[in-house]
């Protein structure tokens, strides 16, 4: 049995990069959705959660379409800036960030909405800005929710198949993730290799979920 570790390493790299981007994006977005009175948030909230119910192939298809060199944005990026999104690792990142966004945003937003308003108002009375209140008061007290978002986004990215296949294709060393490698090995009747990849993903996913439930219980104790 010959096993290529590249798909596993690429999957971990994709999950790590995606999780970091989502974390940096989700905090301000969650804060805005939790505390803003702007009516636009009632449109943004379902838009963020849309990947939860949308088939991955649909999302992957439209991402591929938008960034295709045949259309304006993809043509501009590739010919003017030398950036190719379709069938590249960058495309995998963009697709994974969009598809895993609700897994990071929803638990953080829920924790912020449950945070005592009286404490926030007390910070304002003491002269603290909204930024200081967020960084020094809110975030330290919702750490379990932050960990839940990080863990769920990481685990979801590891197991993604439809979006990465549609956007990135199946290029060895560039876009072939572990889930795609399993599909290839099964098609080639290489069940031993497919089983190896599958067992590794099961072990990683189970470990991640154990950590998730630990922090999830801790979060409810705090809230």
VENPEHU-V205828 format. One record per residue. N is the residue number from 1. RES is the residue in one letter. SS is DSSP state (2 for helix, 1 for strand, 0 for the rest). D_FIRST is the distance of its C-alpha to the first C-alpha in whole Angstrom. Layout:
n res ss d_first
N RES SS D_FIRST
N RES SS D_FIRST
//
This chain:
n res ss d_first
1 X 0 0
2 X 0 4
3 X 0 6
4 X 0 10
5 X 0 12
6 X 2 15
7 X 2 16
8 X 2 16
9 X 2 19
10 X 2 20
11 X 2 21
12 X 2 22
13 X 2 25
14 X 2 26
15 X 2 27
16 X 2 28
17 X 2 30
18 X 2 31
19 X 2 32
20 X 2 35
21 X 2 36
22 X 2 37
23 X 2 38
24 X 2 41
25 X 2 42
26 X 2 42
27 X 2 44
28 X 2 47
29 X 2 46
30 X 2 46
31 X 2 50
32 X 2 51
33 X 2 50
34 X 2 51
35 X 2 55
36 X 0 56
37 X 0 59
38 X 0 58
39 X 0 57
40 X 0 55
41 X 2 52
42 X 2 53
43 X 2 51
44 X 2 48
45 X 2 47
46 X 2 46
47 X 2 45
48 X 2 42
49 X 2 41
50 X 2 41
51 X 2 37
52 X 2 37
53 X 0 38
54 X 0 37
55 X 0 34
56 X 2 31
57 X 2 31
58 X 2 35
59 X 2 35
60 X 2 32
61 X 2 34
62 X 2 38
63 X 2 36
64 X 2 35
65 X 2 38
66 X 2 40
67 X 0 38
68 X 0 38
69 X 0 39
70 X 0 41
71 X 0 43
72 X 2 45
73 X 2 43
74 X 2 40
75 X 2 42
76 X 2 44
77 X 2 41
78 X 2 40
79 X 2 43
80 X 2 45
81 X 0 43
82 X 0 39
83 X 0 37
84 X 0 35
85 X 0 34
86 X 0 32
87 X 0 28
88 X 0 28
89 X 2 27
90 X 2 31
91 X 2 31
92 X 2 28
93 X 2 31
94 X 2 34
95 X 2 32
96 X 2 31
97 X 2 34
98 X 2 36
99 X 2 34
100 X 2 33
101 X 2 37
102 X 2 38
103 X 2 36
104 X 2 37
105 X 2 41
106 X 2 42
107 X 2 42
108 X 2 43
109 X 2 46
110 X 2 47
111 X 2 47
112 X 2 50
113 X 2 52
114 X 2 52
115 X 0 53
116 X 0 57
117 X 2 59
118 X 2 62
119 X 2 59
120 X 2 59
121 X 2 62
122 X 2 63
123 X 2 61
124 X 2 63
125 X 2 66
126 X 0 66
127 X 0 65
128 X 0 61
129 X 0 60
130 X 2 57
131 X 2 55
132 X 2 56
133 X 2 56
134 X 2 52
135 X 2 51
136 X 2 53
137 X 2 53
138 X 2 51
139 X 2 48
140 X 2 48
141 X 2 49
142 X 0 46
143 X 2 43
144 X 2 42
145 X 2 42
146 X 2 40
147 X 2 37
148 X 2 37
149 X 2 37
150 X 2 34
151 X 2 32
152 X 2 32
153 X 2 32
154 X 2 29
155 X 2 27
156 X 2 28
157 X 2 27
158 X 2 23
159 X 2 23
160 X 0 25
161 X 0 24
162 X 2 27
163 X 2 29
164 X 2 26
165 X 2 25
166 X 2 28
167 X 2 29
168 X 2 26
169 X 0 25
170 X 0 21
171 X 0 21
172 X 0 18
173 X 0 19
174 X 0 23
175 X 0 22
176 X 0 19
177 X 0 19
178 X 2 16
179 X 2 18
180 X 2 18
181 X 2 14
182 X 2 14
183 X 2 16
184 X 2 15
185 X 2 11
186 X 2 14
187 X 2 16
188 X 0 13
189 X 0 12
190 X 0 8
191 X 2 10
192 X 2 7
193 X 2 6
194 X 2 10
195 X 2 11
196 X 2 10
197 X 2 12
198 X 2 14
199 X 2 15
200 X 2 15
201 X 2 18
202 X 2 19
203 X 2 20
204 X 2 21
205 X 2 24
206 X 2 25
207 X 2 26
208 X 2 28
209 X 2 29
210 X 2 31
211 X 2 32
212 X 2 34
213 X 2 35
214 X 2 37
215 X 2 38
216 X 2 39
217 X 2 41
218 X 2 43
219 X 2 44
220 X 2 46
221 X 2 48
222 X 2 49
223 X 0 50
//
